[in-house]
Amino acid sequence: MTDKNRSRQQSKINQAKVNWDDLLVALEWDSAERRQADTLTRLSLRAAQYAEPTRHDAQNQLNTQTCLTFTLAKERYAIDIAYVRGVQTTGRITRVPGAPDFYPGVVNMRGRIITVFDLRQFFGLEVDEEMPPEMIQMEVNQLHLGLLADHVEGVILVPNDTIEPLDILYAHGITREKLVVLDMEKLAGDERLIVNGVIRNGMEDAG
């Protein structure tokens, strides 16, 4: 994208006015079953993250990353579980006027409006018309996102010595199993994600 086109996109975003009253009406509360399932998922993820290690495990963990793995657009990705707050089905997404393509909209997660983030659009990958069915709730440097995924696989340990350099700005590297380990700190620091305080963090920044 040229500087001129980016400037036009930024101008369009800044001029967009979000009617949050209408947006709140359009958003629906998750069902009780979904809230319960999401709570169980978050508890299991945190249990894996904070499990008390043995001395041997503690030594091994110095050389590994505990990651949540998922697939998207025929690629496999891994993210540090420290940033993960839960996993749930995508559900209904409400569009926000003027938002860039990699922000397809917002969702209501237990009363909090979360911005949905599409890595396919952000990385310029091929995008199907069908929306990915799963979403990973994330928090990175106070940035709350719902990361779209075709399938969330689970939590694994990734040895650091198996990660090889990869020519992608937002990745620590790639493993021998073709698993791309994302660098969420760099990703969250991209200026394109800070297009508008309202869009960036939903209602939290709107107030």
N, C-alpha and C positions, 0 to 999 in steps of 0.2 A: 504494500500500500504506500503510495507517495505521500509526502508531507502535506500536499494540497488536499488530497482526498481525505487524509486523516483529520485535517483541520475542518473540512466540511462535515465529517461524521461527528466530530466533537461539538461543532456548532449546533448540529441537529439535536444531539443528545441534551445539550445545555438548555435548548429552547423548549424541549418537551416538558409539558406540564402534566404531572401525575395527579389524578383525582383519587386520593386515597380512600375517600368515603365510598366511591363506587367500587374500588378495588376490594375493600373489605367485604362489601356485600357479595361480590363475585366469588370470593374465597369461601370454601366450605371446610368445616371441621373434619378431621379424620375420624373414622369410625372407632368405636371402643375396642374392637378386635385389632385394628391396626395400631392403635396406641399401645395396647398390651404387648403385641408382637414386637413393636419398636423398642419398648422398654426392656424386654427380655434380650433383644439383640444388643442394646447398649450395655447392659449388665455383663453379658458374656464377653463383649469386646474389652471392657474395662477389667474384667477378671483376668483375661489373657495378658493385658498390658501390665497390671500391677501384681501379678502372681509373685509370691516370695521365692526367689531363686535359691538353689543350693550353691555352695561355694564353687563347685565345678561349673554350674550353669552361669554363675555371675562372671566367671573368667571368660567363658565362651561369649557371653553377651557383649563384652567389650569389643568384640570383633564381628558383631552381627547387628542387623537391623530387624526389628519386629514390624512386619508390614502386613497391610490388608491388600490382597490382590484382587483384580477385577479385569474384565475384558470390555473393550469398546472398539467398534469399527475394525474387528478382526485383529486387534492388537491386545497384548497383555500388559497391564500396568501394576505397579506396586507403590503404595504410599505409607509413610510412617504412621503406625497406629496411634501415636500420640496426638495426631490431628483429628482423629475420627471420633465422632460423637454418636453415631448410629447409622443403621442401614434400614431402608424401607422401600416399598414400591413407589414409583414416581407419582402416581395419582394425577389429580387435575392441576394443570399449570395455567396460571392467569398471565396473559401478556401485559407488558408494561410499555406504553407508547414511547418511542424514541430510543429504546434500548438496543445495543449492538446485537448481532446475530448470535454471539456466544452466550448471551443472556436471554434464553428463550422465555423467561418470565419468572414468576414467584409462586411459592406454595405456602400453605398454612401448615406449620408443624407444631401442634399442641399450643396454638395461640400465638406463635411467633412466625412472622413472615420471613421466609428464607429465599435468597436469590438462587435460582437454578443456573448452573454453569455447565456449558457444553464444550468439552475438550475437543470434540471433532471440529467444531467451528473455529475454536481458538487456534488449533494447530493446522487448520486448512485441510483437513482430511475429507474423504468422501462421506457425504451425509445422506442417509436414507430418509424417506418421508416419515417413517414410523419412529416415534420417540422411544429412546431406550427405556426399558421397563423398571429399572432399579435406580436408586439414588443414595449416595453416601453423604451423610451429614458431616460437615467439616468445620473446624474453627482454626484459622491460621492468623496469628497476630491480630486478633479481634475481628477478623474478616470471616463472616459466616456464609457458607456456600452449600448448595446441594449439588454434588458432583454426579452427573449422569453416568450410568454404567449399563452395559448389556447384561452382564452377569457378575455378581460379587462372589468370588471363589472361596475366600476364607483368610485366616491369619497364618502366616508362616515366618520362619526366621531366615533372613537372607545374609549369608556370610559376606562381609565387606570385600574379601579377597576374590570373590566370584563376580564382582561388578566391574565391568570393563568400560572405559571411556566411550561416550557416545556424543556425536555432534548435534546435540539438542540442548539449547540453553537451559531448559527447565527440567533436566534429568541429571541424576547423579551418574547414571550409566545404564548398561544393559548386562544381564546375566547370560550364562551359556545357554540357558533355557529360553532365551529371547524375551525375558521379562524386563520391561523398562521401569527403572526405579526413579520415580519423579521427585524433584526437589521442590517441595511445596513452599518453602520460604522464598525462593526466587520467583515462583509462579505468582504467589500472593503479592509480591512487590512490583509486579509489572504495572506500569502506569495506565495501561488500557483497562485494568480492572477498577481503576479509581476514576471512572468517567463522571460519576455523579454520586454524591453521598447517599441519596435516596435509593438509587439502584444498587449501589455497592452492598449495602447492609440492610435492605428492606426498611421496615418501619422503625428500627432502632435508630437509624440516622435521620429518618424523616422528622422525628420529633425534635 
